[in-house]
Amino acid sequence: MKAFLLDRYAKNASLRLGDMPEPALGEDEVLVQIHAAGVNVLDAKIRSGGFKQILPYRMPLVLGHDLAGVVARVGPRVRQFKVGEEVYSRAPDFHIGSFAESIAIKESALAHKPKNLGMEEAASIPLVGLTAWQALVEKAKLKKGQKVFIQAGSGGVGTFAIQLAKHLGAIVATTTSAANVDWVQRLGADVVIDYKKDDFENILRDYDVVLNSQDGKTLEKSLRILKPGGQLISISGPPDPHFAKDIGAPGFVRLVMRLLSSSTRRKAKRLGVGYSFLFMKASGSQLRQITPLIESGAIRPVLDKVFPFESTNDAMAYVEKGRAKGKVVIKIK
Ligand SMILES: NC(=O)c1ccc[n+]([C@@H]2O[C@H](COP(=O)([O-])OP(=O)(O)OC[C@H]3O[C@@H](n4cnc5c(N)ncnc54)[C@H](OP(=O)(O)O)[C@@H]3O)[C@@H](O)[C@H]2O)c1
């Protein structure tokens, strides 16, 4: 099969289009013929080596986390999927590789594709959808009437998280630049702040939840817009001791993570608010809970650009610029 491979960690390194053997199929795995793959900032960060302490991969590595496709074969212990069915997934860490013609995925990370979406739209959902779900539903337990600040409403995570928070009945504030203000409002955001013109800290007050995806300065300001008892969930760091424990990090990595987040945790404590770091996980069962929200129209995919398979490096470069309006997808079949 054809696949885009990373030979060594390097910033801006081109992925190499190569031939790989078809993936071996485990007993509880499903072989998926990939039709489309979603591109995420995580792919670019892995390529540059930014995650090698947390996710040490062996080279050459087929990159790519998100996919939609058709079941080609199933392992003997697979119960929920049949050959020919349409599926989508965020491939689990250490078993990634969606920038390729096929992938073997554990049944537990897979879900049937929403019926109302094409392959490209479906491939745009899993990683950002699960991130928003794990932040707002699982961690924050966001409730009707609560106020949530979702940074970067025009990005992959932001476009999904705004719609999910509105579906849950929350009041949503977000940031974006002037050109995106109108369409982010149409996604459902109640308060849209042009971050290049206005400082959100002067506008937002007494929030219940912040989904932080930007830099340290933004995080610090976000702590101050929370009401006492509110929570800040960060997906852009710093990692906290719970996360280090969760991934079974070795002693020195745990210590580094404790130190990296100590100032943030101290500031949060002083303000009487909660701080936690989220590193999203693959989950077929949570994707299955997201699917009906898409099929009912409560959440719609937002696609910026679709690149052909041979332009996978251009798709990565586009995402890395940080200006995507929604998601970037590679069409494979
Ligand atoms: N920990 C996890 O599990 C996890 C999961 C998913 C993502 N993440 C991280 O979360 C971050 C966002 O991911 P993403 O996929 O949403 O990224 P993305 O789609 O690449 O975000 C691009 C968007 O961000 C907006 N933006 C850039 N700077 C901004 C700022 N200072 N304030 C407000 N908006 C800004 C841009 O809008 P303008 O062009 O208008 O500036 C653009 O629309 C990344 O760092 C990613 O690695 C972490």
The ligand as an SDF file (V2000), in Angstrom:
LIG
                    3D

 48 52  0  0  0  0  0  0  0  0999 V2000
   -4.2720   18.1060   24.0630 N   0  0  0  0  0  0  0  0  0  0  0  0
   -5.0780   17.6330   23.1310 C   0  0  0  0  0  0  0  0  0  0  0  0
   -5.6350   16.5520   23.2590 O   0  0  0  0  0  0  0  0  0  0  0  0
   -5.3120   18.4400   21.8770 C   0  0  0  0  0  0  0  0  0  0  0  0
   -6.2740   18.0350   20.9520 C   0  0  0  0  0  0  0  0  0  0  0  0
   -6.5140   18.8490   19.8370 C   0  0  0  0  0  0  0  0  0  0  0  0
   -5.7880   20.0150   19.6580 C   0  0  0  0  0  0  0  0  0  0  0  0
   -4.8420   20.3580   20.5820 N   0  0  0  0  0  0  0  0  0  0  0  0
   -4.0740   21.6160   20.4230 C   0  0  0  0  0  0  0  0  0  0  0  0
   -4.9800   22.6850   20.4670 O   0  0  0  0  0  0  0  0  0  0  0  0
   -4.5360   23.7330   19.6210 C   0  0  0  0  0  0  0  0  0  0  0  0
   -5.6520   24.1010   18.6350 C   0  0  0  0  0  0  0  0  0  0  0  0
   -5.9040   22.9930   17.7950 O   0  0  0  0  0  0  0  0  0  0  0  0
   -6.7940   23.1670   16.4910 P   0  0  0  0  0  0  0  0  0  0  0  0
   -6.8130   21.8540   15.7970 O   0  0  0  0  0  0  0  0  0  0  0  0
   -8.0860   23.8190   16.8150 O   0  0  0  0  0  0  0  0  0  0  0  0
   -5.8720   24.2110   15.6810 O   0  0  0  0  0  0  0  0  0  0  0  0
   -6.1350   24.9230   14.3040 P   0  0  0  0  0  0  0  0  0  0  0  0
   -7.3580   24.3790   13.6520 O   0  0  0  0  0  0  0  0  0  0  0  0
   -4.8640   24.8940   13.5420 O   0  0  0  0  0  0  0  0  0  0  0  0
   -6.4140   26.4450   14.7380 O   0  0  0  0  0  0  0  0  0  0  0  0
   -6.3750   27.4270   13.7670 C   0  0  0  0  0  0  0  0  0  0  0  0
   -7.2680   28.5740   14.1810 C   0  0  0  0  0  0  0  0  0  0  0  0
   -6.7480   29.1970   15.3560 O   0  0  0  0  0  0  0  0  0  0  0  0
   -7.0670   30.5730   15.3050 C   0  0  0  0  0  0  0  0  0  0  0  0
   -6.1150   31.3220   16.1380 N   0  0  0  0  0  0  0  0  0  0  0  0
   -4.7790   31.3780   16.0010 C   0  0  0  0  0  0  0  0  0  0  0  0
   -4.2330   32.1470   16.9750 N   0  0  0  0  0  0  0  0  0  0  0  0
   -5.2700   32.5720   17.7470 C   0  0  0  0  0  0  0  0  0  0  0  0
   -5.3690   33.3790   18.9070 C   0  0  0  0  0  0  0  0  0  0  0  0
   -4.2950   33.9080   19.4840 N   0  0  0  0  0  0  0  0  0  0  0  0
   -6.5930   33.5720   19.4420 N   0  0  0  0  0  0  0  0  0  0  0  0
   -7.6950   33.0300   18.8800 C   0  0  0  0  0  0  0  0  0  0  0  0
   -7.6690   32.2680   17.7740 N   0  0  0  0  0  0  0  0  0  0  0  0
   -6.4660   32.0360   17.2140 C   0  0  0  0  0  0  0  0  0  0  0  0
   -6.9550   30.9190   13.8420 C   0  0  0  0  0  0  0  0  0  0  0  0
   -7.8380   31.9750   13.5760 O   0  0  0  0  0  0  0  0  0  0  0  0
   -7.2710   33.3380   12.9200 P   0  0  0  0  0  0  0  0  0  0  0  0
   -6.7180   32.9370   11.5680 O   0  0  0  0  0  0  0  0  0  0  0  0
   -8.4800   34.1840   12.8750 O   0  0  0  0  0  0  0  0  0  0  0  0
   -6.2000   33.8240   13.8440 O   0  0  0  0  0  0  0  0  0  0  0  0
   -7.3810   29.6210   13.1190 C   0  0  0  0  0  0  0  0  0  0  0  0
   -8.7100   29.6660   12.6480 O   0  0  0  0  0  0  0  0  0  0  0  0
   -3.2350   23.2130   18.9590 C   0  0  0  0  0  0  0  0  0  0  0  0
   -2.1440   23.6710   19.7010 O   0  0  0  0  0  0  0  0  0  0  0  0
   -3.3640   21.7060   19.0960 C   0  0  0  0  0  0  0  0  0  0  0  0
   -2.1240   21.0570   19.1170 O   0  0  0  0  0  0  0  0  0  0  0  0
   -4.5850   19.6050   21.6630 C   0  0  0  0  0  0  0  0  0  0  0  0
  1  2  1  0
  2  3  2  0
  2  4  1  0
  4  5  1  0
  4 48  2  0
  5  6  2  0
  6  7  1  0
  7  8  2  0
  8  9  1  0
  8 48  1  0
  9 10  1  0
  9 46  1  0
 10 11  1  0
 11 12  1  0
 11 44  1  0
 12 13  1  0
 13 14  1  0
 14 15  2  0
 14 16  1  0
 14 17  1  0
 17 18  1  0
 18 19  2  0
 18 20  1  0
 18 21  1  0
 21 22  1  0
 22 23  1  0
 23 24  1  0
 23 42  1  0
 24 25  1  0
 25 26  1  0
 25 36  1  0
 26 27  1  0
 26 35  1  0
 27 28  2  0
 28 29  1  0
 29 30  1  0
 29 35  2  0
 30 31  1  0
 30 32  2  0
 32 33  1  0
 33 34  2  0
 34 35  1  0
 36 37  1  0
 36 42  1  0
 37 38  1  0
 38 39  2  0
 38 40  1  0
 38 41  1  0
 42 43  1  0
 44 45  1  0
 44 46  1  0
 46 47  1  0
M  CHG  2   8   1  16  -1
M  END
$$$$
